[in-house]
Amino acid sequence: MPPAIKPQPKLSTSELLPGVAVSLNVKPPHVAFNVVVFSPTEAQEPDELYAGLRAVGFKERPQPPGSKDGVRRYFGRDGSAMFGGWTVPERERFTAEARRTLRRFGFAFVPEIRQTSDGLP
């Protein structure tokens, strides 16, 4: 029997930034998330989008080991809960701010991808 193929999560794309895709990767315990921006090459990275995320408090996080499918940048935001987690009101506010910023760049219906404790979807 062939091994099971794990489906790849869907990403949100934008006509304003061709080739760029985004997702919200929800971290355990499923309160906070990272905004993950995928670009085909370093030359196509959306610096304006990065600046917009920084403007609403999302800072670039350390990047996991190199990806073979382009460039990935992770942006997260610390909250006031234990270990920098988010409270419920912070989750509502931070999520709204991130989605508003992403919509300005043409990203609608950005999926929330749940991650396991080892960081994999």
C-alpha positions as CSV (number, residue, x, y, z in Angstrom):
1,M,0.0,0.0,0.0
2,P,1.5,3.4,-0.9
3,P,2.2,5.9,1.9
4,A,-0.5,8.4,2.6
5,I,0.0,11.7,1.0
6,K,-0.5,14.6,3.4
7,P,-2.6,17.3,1.7
8,Q,-0.9,20.7,1.4
9,P,-2.8,23.6,3.1
10,K,-4.4,26.1,0.8
11,L,-2.9,29.6,0.9
12,S,-4.4,33.0,0.2
13,T,-3.0,34.8,-3.0
14,S,-3.3,38.3,-4.2
15,E,-3.4,39.9,-7.7
16,L,-1.6,42.9,-6.2
17,L,1.4,40.8,-5.3
18,P,1.7,38.0,-7.9
19,G,3.5,34.9,-6.8
20,V,3.1,35.8,-3.1
21,A,0.9,33.8,-0.8
22,V,0.0,34.0,3.0
23,S,-1.4,31.9,5.8
24,L,-2.0,32.3,9.5
25,N,-0.3,29.4,11.2
26,V,-2.0,28.9,14.6
27,K,0.4,27.9,17.3
28,P,-0.5,25.6,20.2
29,P,-2.4,26.2,22.4
30,H,-4.3,27.6,19.4
31,V,-4.6,31.2,20.7
32,A,-1.7,33.0,19.0
33,F,-0.6,32.7,15.3
34,N,2.2,33.6,13.0
35,V,1.6,35.3,9.7
36,V,3.5,33.3,7.1
37,V,4.4,34.9,3.8
38,F,5.6,32.7,0.9
39,S,7.5,34.3,-2.0
40,P,8.9,32.4,-5.0
41,T,12.3,34.2,-4.8
42,E,14.1,36.7,-2.6
43,A,13.7,39.2,-5.5
44,Q,9.9,38.9,-5.3
45,E,9.6,39.5,-1.5
46,P,6.9,42.0,-0.6
47,D,8.8,44.6,1.4
48,E,5.6,46.8,1.6
49,L,3.6,43.9,3.1
50,Y,6.4,43.3,5.6
51,A,6.4,47.0,6.6
52,G,2.6,46.8,7.0
53,L,2.8,43.8,9.4
54,R,5.6,45.5,11.4
55,A,3.4,48.7,11.6
56,V,0.7,46.7,13.5
57,G,3.1,45.1,15.8
58,F,4.1,41.8,14.1
59,K,7.8,41.2,14.1
60,E,9.8,38.9,12.0
61,R,10.4,35.6,13.8
62,P,13.4,33.2,13.4
63,Q,13.0,31.2,10.2
64,P,12.9,27.4,10.2
65,P,15.6,25.6,8.2
66,G,15.6,26.5,4.5
67,S,12.7,25.7,2.3
68,K,13.0,24.3,-1.2
69,D,9.9,25.9,-2.5
70,G,10.8,29.6,-2.3
71,V,11.2,32.0,0.6
72,R,9.1,31.9,3.8
73,R,9.0,34.7,6.3
74,Y,7.3,34.3,9.7
75,F,5.8,37.3,11.6
76,G,4.5,37.0,15.1
77,R,3.3,39.2,17.9
78,D,3.8,38.8,21.6
79,G,0.8,39.2,23.9
80,S,0.5,39.8,27.7
81,A,-0.5,36.2,28.6
82,M,2.0,33.7,30.0
83,F,5.1,33.1,27.8
84,G,4.1,35.9,25.5
85,G,0.8,34.2,24.5
86,W,-2.4,36.2,23.7
87,T,-5.4,36.8,25.9
88,V,-8.8,36.4,24.2
89,P,-9.2,40.1,23.7
90,E,-5.7,40.4,22.3
91,R,-6.5,37.5,19.9
92,E,-9.5,39.3,18.6
93,R,-7.7,42.6,18.2
94,F,-4.4,41.2,16.8
95,T,-6.3,39.0,14.3
96,A,-8.4,41.9,13.1
97,E,-5.3,44.1,12.7
98,A,-3.4,41.3,10.7
99,R,-6.4,40.6,8.5
100,R,-7.0,44.3,7.8
101,T,-3.3,44.7,6.8
102,L,-3.4,41.6,4.6
103,R,-6.6,42.9,2.9
104,R,-4.9,46.1,2.0
105,F,-2.5,44.0,-0.1
106,G,-5.3,42.0,-1.7
107,F,-5.3,38.9,0.5
108,A,-8.8,37.8,1.3
109,F,-10.0,34.6,3.1
110,V,-6.6,33.9,4.6
111,P,-6.7,30.4,6.0
112,E,-5.8,29.6,9.6
113,I,-3.6,26.5,9.6
114,R,-3.3,24.7,12.9
115,Q,0.2,23.5,13.8
116,T,1.2,20.6,16.1
117,S,3.6,21.1,19.0
118,D,6.5,20.2,16.6
119,G,5.6,23.2,14.3
120,L,4.3,21.1,11.5
121,P,0.7,21.5,10.1
